[in-house]
Amino acid sequence: MKEKLTPKRKGYEIGIRTFTAKSKIKETFLVIKTGNEFHVFTEVEAKEAQGHADQRARQQE
């Protein structure tokens, strides 16, 4: 029995990297590369994230 192989798709890659900023705060960043686009996320404490969410909600009122 001969299996049919399909060629590998080209142009679809995902790269993930983390790094820590050299600042007093020591922020950690997660960078995801999809094709030619970069998506950057920063790690924050839960209390800090909640404070930002509350502040944004008040601004939208």
PALOVO-98078 format. One record per residue: residue number from 1; residue in three letters; x, y, z of N, C-alpha, C, O in turn. Coordinates in steps of 0.05 Angstrom, whole numbers, plus 5000, padded with zeros to 4 digits. Layout:
N
<r><resi>NUM</resi><resn>ALA</resn><n_xx>X</n_xx><n_yy>Y</n_yy><n_zz>Z</n_zz><ca_xx>X</ca_xx><ca_yy>Y</ca_yy><ca_zz>Z</ca_zz><c_xx>X</c_xx><c_yy>Y</c_yy><c_zz>Z</c_zz><o_xx>X</o_xx><o_yy>Y</o_yy><o_zz>Z</o_zz></r>
...
! end
This chain:
61
<r><resi>1</resi><resn>MET</resn><n_xx>5017</n_xx><n_yy>4976</n_yy><n_zz>5000</n_zz><ca_xx>5000</ca_xx><ca_yy>5000</ca_yy><ca_zz>5000</ca_zz><c_xx>5018</c_xx><c_yy>5025</c_yy><c_zz>5000</c_zz><o_xx>5036</o_xx><o_yy>5027</o_yy><o_zz>5017</o_zz></r>
<r><resi>2</resi><resn>LYS</resn><n_xx>5013</n_xx><n_yy>5042</n_yy><n_zz>4982</n_zz><ca_xx>5029</ca_xx><ca_yy>5067</ca_yy><ca_zz>4979</ca_zz><c_xx>5014</c_xx><c_yy>5090</c_yy><c_zz>4992</c_zz><o_xx>4991</o_xx><o_yy>5096</o_yy><o_zz>4985</o_zz></r>
<r><resi>3</resi><resn>GLU</resn><n_xx>5027</n_xx><n_yy>5104</n_yy><n_zz>5011</n_zz><ca_xx>5015</ca_xx><ca_yy>5127</ca_yy><ca_zz>5024</ca_zz><c_xx>5019</c_xx><c_yy>5152</c_yy><c_zz>5007</c_zz><o_xx>5040</o_xx><o_yy>5156</o_yy><o_zz>4994</o_zz></r>
<r><resi>4</resi><resn>LYS</resn><n_xx>4999</n_xx><n_yy>5169</n_yy><n_zz>5007</n_zz><ca_xx>5002</ca_xx><ca_yy>5194</ca_yy><ca_zz>4993</ca_zz><c_xx>5012</c_xx><c_yy>5216</c_yy><c_zz>5013</c_zz><o_xx>4999</o_xx><o_yy>5221</o_yy><o_zz>5033</o_zz></r>
<r><resi>5</resi><resn>LEU</resn><n_xx>5035</n_xx><n_yy>5227</n_yy><n_zz>5007</n_zz><ca_xx>5046</ca_xx><ca_yy>5248</ca_yy><ca_zz>5024</ca_zz><c_xx>5040</c_xx><c_yy>5275</c_yy><c_zz>5012</c_zz><o_xx>5042</o_xx><o_yy>5279</o_yy><o_zz>4988</o_zz></r>
<r><resi>6</resi><resn>THR</resn><n_xx>5033</n_xx><n_yy>5293</n_yy><n_zz>5029</n_zz><ca_xx>5028</ca_xx><ca_yy>5321</ca_yy><ca_zz>5020</ca_zz><c_xx>5052</c_xx><c_yy>5338</c_yy><c_zz>5027</c_zz><o_xx>5065</o_xx><o_yy>5334</o_yy><o_zz>5048</o_zz></r>
<r><resi>7</resi><resn>PRO</resn><n_xx>5059</n_xx><n_yy>5357</n_yy><n_zz>5010</n_zz><ca_xx>5082</ca_xx><ca_yy>5374</ca_yy><ca_zz>5016</ca_zz><c_xx>5077</c_xx><c_yy>5392</c_yy><c_zz>5040</c_zz><o_xx>5054</o_xx><o_yy>5400</o_yy><o_zz>5045</o_zz></r>
<r><resi>8</resi><resn>LYS</resn><n_xx>5098</n_xx><n_yy>5397</n_yy><n_zz>5054</n_zz><ca_xx>5097</ca_xx><ca_yy>5415</ca_yy><ca_zz>5078</ca_zz><c_xx>5089</c_xx><c_yy>5443</c_yy><c_zz>5069</c_zz><o_xx>5099</o_xx><o_yy>5454</o_yy><o_zz>5050</o_zz></r>
<r><resi>9</resi><resn>ARG</resn><n_xx>5070</n_xx><n_yy>5455</n_yy><n_zz>5084</n_zz><ca_xx>5062</ca_xx><ca_yy>5482</ca_yy><ca_zz>5078</ca_zz><c_xx>5084</c_xx><c_yy>5501</c_yy><c_zz>5083</c_zz><o_xx>5100</o_xx><o_yy>5498</o_yy><o_zz>5102</o_zz></r>
<r><resi>10</resi><resn>LYS</resn><n_xx>5087</n_xx><n_yy>5521</n_yy><n_zz>5067</n_zz><ca_xx>5108</ca_xx><ca_yy>5542</ca_yy><ca_zz>5070</ca_zz><c_xx>5095</c_xx><c_yy>5568</c_yy><c_zz>5079</c_zz><o_xx>5072</o_xx><o_yy>5574</o_yy><o_zz>5072</o_zz></r>
<r><resi>11</resi><resn>GLY</resn><n_xx>5111</n_xx><n_yy>5583</n_yy><n_zz>5094</n_zz><ca_xx>5101</ca_xx><ca_yy>5609</ca_yy><ca_zz>5103</ca_zz><c_xx>5086</c_xx><c_yy>5609</c_yy><c_zz>5129</c_zz><o_xx>5076</o_xx><o_yy>5631</o_yy><o_zz>5137</o_zz></r>
<r><resi>12</resi><resn>TYR</resn><n_xx>5083</n_xx><n_yy>5586</n_yy><n_zz>5141</n_zz><ca_xx>5068</ca_xx><ca_yy>5585</ca_yy><ca_zz>5167</ca_zz><c_xx>5087</c_xx><c_yy>5577</c_yy><c_zz>5189</c_zz><o_xx>5095</o_xx><o_yy>5554</o_yy><o_zz>5191</o_zz></r>
<r><resi>13</resi><resn>GLU</resn><n_xx>5096</n_xx><n_yy>5597</n_yy><n_zz>5204</n_zz><ca_xx>5114</ca_xx><ca_yy>5591</ca_yy><ca_zz>5226</ca_zz><c_xx>5106</c_xx><c_yy>5607</c_yy><c_zz>5250</c_zz><o_xx>5095</o_xx><o_yy>5629</o_yy><o_zz>5248</o_zz></r>
<r><resi>14</resi><resn>ILE</resn><n_xx>5111</n_xx><n_yy>5595</n_yy><n_zz>5273</n_zz><ca_xx>5106</ca_xx><ca_yy>5609</ca_yy><ca_zz>5298</ca_zz><c_xx>5132</c_xx><c_yy>5608</c_yy><c_zz>5315</c_zz><o_xx>5143</o_xx><o_yy>5586</o_yy><o_zz>5319</o_zz></r>
<r><resi>15</resi><resn>GLY</resn><n_xx>5141</n_xx><n_yy>5630</n_yy><n_zz>5324</n_zz><ca_xx>5164</ca_xx><ca_yy>5632</ca_yy><ca_zz>5341</ca_zz><c_xx>5157</c_xx><c_yy>5645</c_yy><c_zz>5367</c_zz><o_xx>5143</o_xx><o_yy>5665</o_yy><o_zz>5367</o_zz></r>
<r><resi>16</resi><resn>ILE</resn><n_xx>5166</n_xx><n_yy>5634</n_yy><n_zz>5389</n_zz><ca_xx>5160</ca_xx><ca_yy>5645</ca_yy><ca_zz>5415</ca_zz><c_xx>5186</c_xx><c_yy>5650</c_yy><c_zz>5430</c_zz><o_xx>5204</o_xx><o_yy>5634</o_yy><o_zz>5431</o_zz></r>
<r><resi>17</resi><resn>ARG</resn><n_xx>5187</n_xx><n_yy>5674</n_yy><n_zz>5443</n_zz><ca_xx>5211</ca_xx><ca_yy>5681</ca_yy><ca_zz>5459</ca_zz><c_xx>5203</c_xx><c_yy>5698</c_yy><c_zz>5482</c_zz><o_xx>5185</o_xx><o_yy>5714</o_yy><o_zz>5480</o_zz></r>
<r><resi>18</resi><resn>THR</resn><n_xx>5216</n_xx><n_yy>5694</n_yy><n_zz>5505</n_zz><ca_xx>5212</ca_xx><ca_yy>5711</ca_yy><ca_zz>5528</ca_zz><c_xx>5238</c_xx><c_yy>5725</c_yy><c_zz>5535</c_zz><o_xx>5260</o_xx><o_yy>5714</o_yy><o_zz>5530</o_zz></r>
<r><resi>19</resi><resn>PHE</resn><n_xx>5236</n_xx><n_yy>5749</n_yy><n_zz>5545</n_zz><ca_xx>5259</ca_xx><ca_yy>5763</ca_yy><ca_zz>5555</ca_zz><c_xx>5252</c_xx><c_yy>5783</c_yy><c_zz>5577</c_zz><o_xx>5228</o_xx><o_yy>5791</o_yy><o_zz>5579</o_zz></r>
<r><resi>20</resi><resn>THR</resn><n_xx>5271</n_xx><n_yy>5790</n_yy><n_zz>5593</n_zz><ca_xx>5267</ca_xx><ca_yy>5809</ca_yy><ca_zz>5615</ca_zz><c_xx>5281</c_xx><c_yy>5835</c_yy><c_zz>5609</c_zz><o_xx>5304</o_xx><o_yy>5835</o_yy><o_zz>5601</o_zz></r>
<r><resi>21</resi><resn>ALA</resn><n_xx>5266</n_xx><n_yy>5857</n_yy><n_zz>5612</n_zz><ca_xx>5276</ca_xx><ca_yy>5884</ca_yy><ca_zz>5606</ca_zz><c_xx>5297</c_xx><c_yy>5891</c_yy><c_zz>5627</c_zz><o_xx>5295</o_xx><o_yy>5883</o_yy><o_zz>5650</o_zz></r>
<r><resi>22</resi><resn>LYS</resn><n_xx>5317</n_xx><n_yy>5905</n_yy><n_zz>5618</n_zz><ca_xx>5339</ca_xx><ca_yy>5914</ca_yy><ca_zz>5637</ca_zz><c_xx>5331</c_xx><c_yy>5941</c_yy><c_zz>5648</c_zz><o_xx>5343</o_xx><o_yy>5962</o_yy><o_zz>5642</o_zz></r>
<r><resi>23</resi><resn>SER</resn><n_xx>5311</n_xx><n_yy>5941</n_yy><n_zz>5665</n_zz><ca_xx>5302</ca_xx><ca_yy>5965</ca_yy><ca_zz>5678</ca_zz><c_xx>5298</c_xx><c_yy>5959</c_yy><c_zz>5708</c_zz><o_xx>5302</o_xx><o_yy>5937</o_yy><o_zz>5717</o_zz></r>
<r><resi>24</resi><resn>LYS</resn><n_xx>5291</n_xx><n_yy>5980</n_yy><n_zz>5723</n_zz><ca_xx>5287</ca_xx><ca_yy>5976</ca_yy><ca_zz>5752</ca_zz><c_xx>5263</c_xx><c_yy>5958</c_yy><c_zz>5757</c_zz><o_xx>5262</o_xx><o_yy>5944</o_yy><o_zz>5778</o_zz></r>
<r><resi>25</resi><resn>ILE</resn><n_xx>5243</n_xx><n_yy>5958</n_yy><n_zz>5739</n_zz><ca_xx>5218</ca_xx><ca_yy>5944</ca_yy><ca_zz>5743</ca_zz><c_xx>5222</c_xx><c_yy>5914</c_yy><c_zz>5737</c_zz><o_xx>5207</o_xx><o_yy>5897</o_yy><o_zz>5749</o_zz></r>
<r><resi>26</resi><resn>LYS</resn><n_xx>5241</n_xx><n_yy>5906</n_yy><n_zz>5720</n_zz><ca_xx>5246</ca_xx><ca_yy>5878</ca_yy><ca_zz>5712</ca_zz><c_xx>5221</c_xx><c_yy>5866</c_yy><c_zz>5699</c_zz><o_xx>5212</o_xx><o_yy>5844</o_yy><o_zz>5707</o_zz></r>
<r><resi>27</resi><resn>GLU</resn><n_xx>5210</n_xx><n_yy>5879</n_yy><n_zz>5680</n_zz><ca_xx>5186</ca_xx><ca_yy>5869</ca_yy><ca_zz>5665</ca_zz><c_xx>5194</c_xx><c_yy>5845</c_yy><c_zz>5648</c_zz><o_xx>5216</o_xx><o_yy>5844</o_yy><o_zz>5637</o_zz></r>
<r><resi>28</resi><resn>THR</resn><n_xx>5177</n_xx><n_yy>5825</n_yy><n_zz>5646</n_zz><ca_xx>5181</ca_xx><ca_yy>5802</ca_yy><ca_zz>5629</ca_zz><c_xx>5162</c_xx><c_yy>5804</c_yy><c_zz>5605</c_zz><o_xx>5138</o_xx><o_yy>5809</o_yy><o_zz>5609</o_zz></r>
<r><resi>29</resi><resn>PHE</resn><n_xx>5173</n_xx><n_yy>5800</n_yy><n_zz>5582</n_zz><ca_xx>5158</ca_xx><ca_yy>5802</ca_yy><ca_zz>5557</ca_zz><c_xx>5156</c_xx><c_yy>5775</c_yy><c_zz>5543</c_zz><o_xx>5176</o_xx><o_yy>5759</o_yy><o_zz>5544</o_zz></r>
<r><resi>30</resi><resn>LEU</resn><n_xx>5134</n_xx><n_yy>5769</n_yy><n_zz>5531</n_zz><ca_xx>5130</ca_xx><ca_yy>5746</ca_yy><ca_zz>5514</ca_zz><c_xx>5125</c_xx><c_yy>5756</c_yy><c_zz>5486</c_zz><o_xx>5107</o_xx><o_yy>5771</o_yy><o_zz>5481</o_zz></r>
<r><resi>31</resi><resn>VAL</resn><n_xx>5142</n_xx><n_yy>5747</n_yy><n_zz>5467</n_zz><ca_xx>5140</ca_xx><ca_yy>5756</ca_yy><ca_zz>5439</ca_zz><c_xx>5133</c_xx><c_yy>5732</c_yy><c_zz>5422</c_zz><o_xx>5147</o_xx><o_yy>5711</o_yy><o_zz>5423</o_zz></r>
<r><resi>32</resi><resn>ILE</resn><n_xx>5111</n_xx><n_yy>5734</n_yy><n_zz>5407</n_zz><ca_xx>5103</ca_xx><ca_yy>5712</ca_yy><ca_zz>5389</ca_zz><c_xx>5104</c_xx><c_yy>5723</c_yy><c_zz>5361</c_zz><o_xx>5093</o_xx><o_yy>5744</o_yy><o_zz>5354</o_zz></r>
<r><resi>33</resi><resn>LYS</resn><n_xx>5119</n_xx><n_yy>5709</n_yy><n_zz>5344</n_zz><ca_xx>5121</ca_xx><ca_yy>5717</ca_yy><ca_zz>5316</ca_zz><c_xx>5105</c_xx><c_yy>5697</c_yy><c_zz>5299</c_zz><o_xx>5109</o_xx><o_yy>5673</o_yy><o_zz>5300</o_zz></r>
<r><resi>34</resi><resn>THR</resn><n_xx>5086</n_xx><n_yy>5708</n_yy><n_zz>5283</n_zz><ca_xx>5070</ca_xx><ca_yy>5692</ca_yy><ca_zz>5265</ca_zz><c_xx>5075</c_xx><c_yy>5704</c_yy><c_zz>5237</c_zz><o_xx>5065</o_xx><o_yy>5726</o_yy><o_zz>5231</o_zz></r>
<r><resi>35</resi><resn>GLY</resn><n_xx>5089</n_xx><n_yy>5690</n_yy><n_zz>5221</n_zz><ca_xx>5095</ca_xx><ca_yy>5700</ca_yy><ca_zz>5194</ca_zz><c_xx>5112</c_xx><c_yy>5725</c_yy><c_zz>5196</c_zz><o_xx>5134</o_xx><o_yy>5723</o_yy><o_zz>5207</o_zz></r>
<r><resi>36</resi><resn>ASN</resn><n_xx>5102</n_xx><n_yy>5747</n_yy><n_zz>5187</n_zz><ca_xx>5116</ca_xx><ca_yy>5773</ca_yy><ca_zz>5188</ca_zz><c_xx>5106</c_xx><c_yy>5791</c_yy><c_zz>5210</c_zz><o_xx>5113</o_xx><o_yy>5815</o_yy><o_zz>5211</o_zz></r>
<r><resi>37</resi><resn>GLU</resn><n_xx>5089</n_xx><n_yy>5781</n_yy><n_zz>5228</n_zz><ca_xx>5078</ca_xx><ca_yy>5798</ca_yy><ca_zz>5249</ca_zz><c_xx>5089</c_xx><c_yy>5790</c_yy><c_zz>5276</c_zz><o_xx>5094</o_xx><o_yy>5766</o_yy><o_zz>5281</o_zz></r>
<r><resi>38</resi><resn>PHE</resn><n_xx>5092</n_xx><n_yy>5810</n_yy><n_zz>5294</n_zz><ca_xx>5101</ca_xx><ca_yy>5805</ca_yy><ca_zz>5321</ca_zz><c_xx>5078</c_xx><c_yy>5813</c_yy><c_zz>5340</c_zz><o_xx>5066</o_xx><o_yy>5834</o_yy><o_zz>5337</o_zz></r>
<r><resi>39</resi><resn>HIS</resn><n_xx>5074</n_xx><n_yy>5796</n_yy><n_zz>5361</n_zz><ca_xx>5054</ca_xx><ca_yy>5802</ca_yy><ca_zz>5381</ca_zz><c_xx>5068</c_xx><c_yy>5802</c_yy><c_zz>5408</c_zz><o_xx>5081</o_xx><o_yy>5782</o_yy><o_zz>5415</o_zz></r>
<r><resi>40</resi><resn>VAL</resn><n_xx>5067</n_xx><n_yy>5824</n_yy><n_zz>5423</n_zz><ca_xx>5082</ca_xx><ca_yy>5827</ca_yy><ca_zz>5447</ca_zz><c_xx>5063</c_xx><c_yy>5829</c_yy><c_zz>5471</c_zz><o_xx>5044</o_xx><o_yy>5844</o_yy><o_zz>5471</o_zz></r>
<r><resi>41</resi><resn>PHE</resn><n_xx>5069</n_xx><n_yy>5813</n_yy><n_zz>5491</n_zz><ca_xx>5053</ca_xx><ca_yy>5812</ca_yy><ca_zz>5516</ca_zz><c_xx>5073</c_xx><c_yy>5817</c_yy><c_zz>5539</c_zz><o_xx>5096</o_xx><o_yy>5809</o_yy><o_zz>5538</o_zz></r>
<r><resi>42</resi><resn>THR</resn><n_xx>5063</n_xx><n_yy>5831</n_yy><n_zz>5560</n_zz><ca_xx>5080</ca_xx><ca_yy>5835</ca_yy><ca_zz>5583</ca_zz><c_xx>5067</c_xx><c_yy>5822</c_yy><c_zz>5607</c_zz><o_xx>5042</o_xx><o_yy>5822</o_yy><o_zz>5610</o_zz></r>
<r><resi>43</resi><resn>GLU</resn><n_xx>5083</n_xx><n_yy>5812</n_yy><n_zz>5625</n_zz><ca_xx>5073</ca_xx><ca_yy>5798</ca_yy><ca_zz>5649</ca_zz><c_xx>5069</c_xx><c_yy>5819</c_yy><c_zz>5670</c_zz><o_xx>5086</o_xx><o_yy>5836</o_yy><o_zz>5676</o_zz></r>
<r><resi>44</resi><resn>VAL</resn><n_xx>5045</n_xx><n_yy>5818</n_yy><n_zz>5683</n_zz><ca_xx>5039</ca_xx><ca_yy>5837</ca_yy><ca_zz>5705</ca_zz><c_xx>5027</c_xx><c_yy>5821</c_yy><c_zz>5728</c_zz><o_xx>5016</o_xx><o_yy>5800</o_yy><o_zz>5724</o_zz></r>
<r><resi>45</resi><resn>GLU</resn><n_xx>5029</n_xx><n_yy>5833</n_yy><n_zz>5751</n_zz><ca_xx>5016</ca_xx><ca_yy>5821</ca_yy><ca_zz>5775</ca_zz><c_xx>4986</c_xx><c_yy>5823</c_yy><c_zz>5772</c_zz><o_xx>4976</o_xx><o_yy>5842</o_yy><o_zz>5759</o_zz></r>
<r><resi>46</resi><resn>ALA</resn><n_xx>4971</n_xx><n_yy>5805</n_yy><n_zz>5783</n_zz><ca_xx>4942</ca_xx><ca_yy>5805</ca_yy><ca_zz>5781</ca_zz><c_xx>4930</c_xx><c_yy>5830</c_yy><c_zz>5793</c_zz><o_xx>4911</o_xx><o_yy>5841</o_yy><o_zz>5781</o_zz></r>
<r><resi>47</resi><resn>LYS</resn><n_xx>4940</n_xx><n_yy>5840</n_yy><n_zz>5815</n_zz><ca_xx>4930</ca_xx><ca_yy>5864</ca_yy><ca_zz>5827</ca_zz><c_xx>4934</c_xx><c_yy>5888</c_yy><c_zz>5809</c_zz><o_xx>4916</o_xx><o_yy>5906</o_yy><o_zz>5806</o_zz></r>
<r><resi>48</resi><resn>GLU</resn><n_xx>4957</n_xx><n_yy>5889</n_yy><n_zz>5796</n_zz><ca_xx>4963</ca_xx><ca_yy>5911</ca_yy><ca_zz>5777</ca_zz><c_xx>4944</c_xx><c_yy>5910</c_yy><c_zz>5753</c_zz><o_xx>4934</o_xx><o_yy>5931</o_yy><o_zz>5744</o_zz></r>
<r><resi>49</resi><resn>ALA</resn><n_xx>4939</n_xx><n_yy>5886</n_yy><n_zz>5742</n_zz><ca_xx>4921</ca_xx><ca_yy>5883</ca_yy><ca_zz>5719</ca_zz><c_xx>4893</c_xx><c_yy>5892</c_yy><c_zz>5727</c_zz><o_xx>4879</o_xx><o_yy>5904</o_yy><o_zz>5711</o_zz></r>
<r><resi>50</resi><resn>GLN</resn><n_xx>4884</n_xx><n_yy>5884</n_yy><n_zz>5751</n_zz><ca_xx>4857</ca_xx><ca_yy>5892</ca_yy><ca_zz>5760</ca_zz><c_xx>4855</c_xx><c_yy>5922</c_yy><c_zz>5762</c_zz><o_xx>4835</o_xx><o_yy>5934</o_yy><o_zz>5755</o_zz></r>
<r><resi>51</resi><resn>GLY</resn><n_xx>4876</n_xx><n_yy>5935</n_yy><n_zz>5772</n_zz><ca_xx>4876</ca_xx><ca_yy>5964</ca_yy><ca_zz>5775</ca_zz><c_xx>4874</c_xx><c_yy>5978</c_yy><c_zz>5748</c_zz><o_xx>4859</o_xx><o_yy>5997</o_yy><o_zz>5745</o_zz></r>
<r><resi>52</resi><resn>HIS</resn><n_xx>4888</n_xx><n_yy>5967</n_yy><n_zz>5728</n_zz><ca_xx>4886</ca_xx><ca_yy>5979</ca_yy><ca_zz>5700</ca_zz><c_xx>4858</c_xx><c_yy>5974</c_yy><c_zz>5689</c_zz><o_xx>4847</o_xx><o_yy>5992</o_yy><o_zz>5675</o_zz></r>
<r><resi>53</resi><resn>ALA</resn><n_xx>4846</n_xx><n_yy>5951</n_yy><n_zz>5694</n_zz><ca_xx>4819</ca_xx><ca_yy>5945</ca_yy><ca_zz>5684</ca_zz><c_xx>4799</c_xx><c_yy>5964</c_yy><c_zz>5697</c_zz><o_xx>4781</o_xx><o_yy>5974</o_yy><o_zz>5683</o_zz></r>
<r><resi>54</resi><resn>ASP</resn><n_xx>4801</n_xx><n_yy>5968</n_yy><n_zz>5723</n_zz><ca_xx>4782</ca_xx><ca_yy>5986</ca_yy><ca_zz>5737</ca_zz><c_xx>4785</c_xx><c_yy>6015</c_yy><c_zz>5726</c_zz><o_xx>4765</o_xx><o_yy>6029</o_yy><o_zz>5722</o_zz></r>
<r><resi>55</resi><resn>GLN</resn><n_xx>4810</n_xx><n_yy>6024</n_yy><n_zz>5722</n_zz><ca_xx>4815</ca_xx><ca_yy>6051</ca_yy><ca_zz>5712</ca_zz><c_xx>4803</c_xx><c_yy>6054</c_yy><c_zz>5684</c_zz><o_xx>4791</o_xx><o_yy>6075</o_yy><o_zz>5679</o_zz></r>
<r><resi>56</resi><resn>ARG</resn><n_xx>4806</n_xx><n_yy>6035</n_yy><n_zz>5667</n_zz><ca_xx>4795</ca_xx><ca_yy>6036</ca_yy><ca_zz>5640</ca_zz><c_xx>4765</c_xx><c_yy>6036</c_yy><c_zz>5640</c_zz><o_xx>4752</o_xx><o_yy>6051</o_yy><o_zz>5625</o_zz></r>
<r><resi>57</resi><resn>ALA</resn><n_xx>4753</n_xx><n_yy>6021</n_yy><n_zz>5658</n_zz><ca_xx>4724</ca_xx><ca_yy>6020</ca_yy><ca_zz>5660</ca_zz><c_xx>4713</c_xx><c_yy>6047</c_yy><c_zz>5669</c_zz><o_xx>4692</o_xx><o_yy>6056</o_yy><o_zz>5659</o_zz></r>
<r><resi>58</resi><resn>ARG</resn><n_xx>4727</n_xx><n_yy>6061</n_yy><n_zz>5688</n_zz><ca_xx>4718</ca_xx><ca_yy>6087</ca_yy><ca_zz>5697</ca_zz><c_xx>4720</c_xx><c_yy>6108</c_yy><c_zz>5674</c_zz><o_xx>4703</o_xx><o_yy>6126</o_yy><o_zz>5672</o_zz></r>
<r><resi>59</resi><resn>GLN</resn><n_xx>4740</n_xx><n_yy>6106</n_yy><n_zz>5657</n_zz><ca_xx>4744</ca_xx><ca_yy>6124</ca_yy><ca_zz>5635</ca_zz><c_xx>4722</c_xx><c_yy>6121</c_yy><c_zz>5614</c_zz><o_xx>4714</o_xx><o_yy>6141</o_yy><o_zz>5601</o_zz></r>
<r><resi>60</resi><resn>GLN</resn><n_xx>4711</n_xx><n_yy>6097</n_yy><n_zz>5611</n_zz><ca_xx>4691</ca_xx><ca_yy>6092</ca_yy><ca_zz>5591</ca_zz><c_xx>4663</c_xx><c_yy>6101</c_yy><c_zz>5600</c_zz><o_xx>4644</o_xx><o_yy>6102</o_yy><o_zz>5584</o_zz></r>
<r><resi>61</resi><resn>GLU</resn><n_xx>4660</n_xx><n_yy>6106</n_yy><n_zz>5626</n_zz><ca_xx>4633</ca_xx><ca_yy>6114</ca_yy><ca_zz>5636</ca_zz><c_xx>4627</c_xx><c_yy>6142</c_yy><c_zz>5628</c_zz><o_xx>4605</o_xx><o_yy>6152</o_yy><o_zz>5635</o_zz></r>
! end
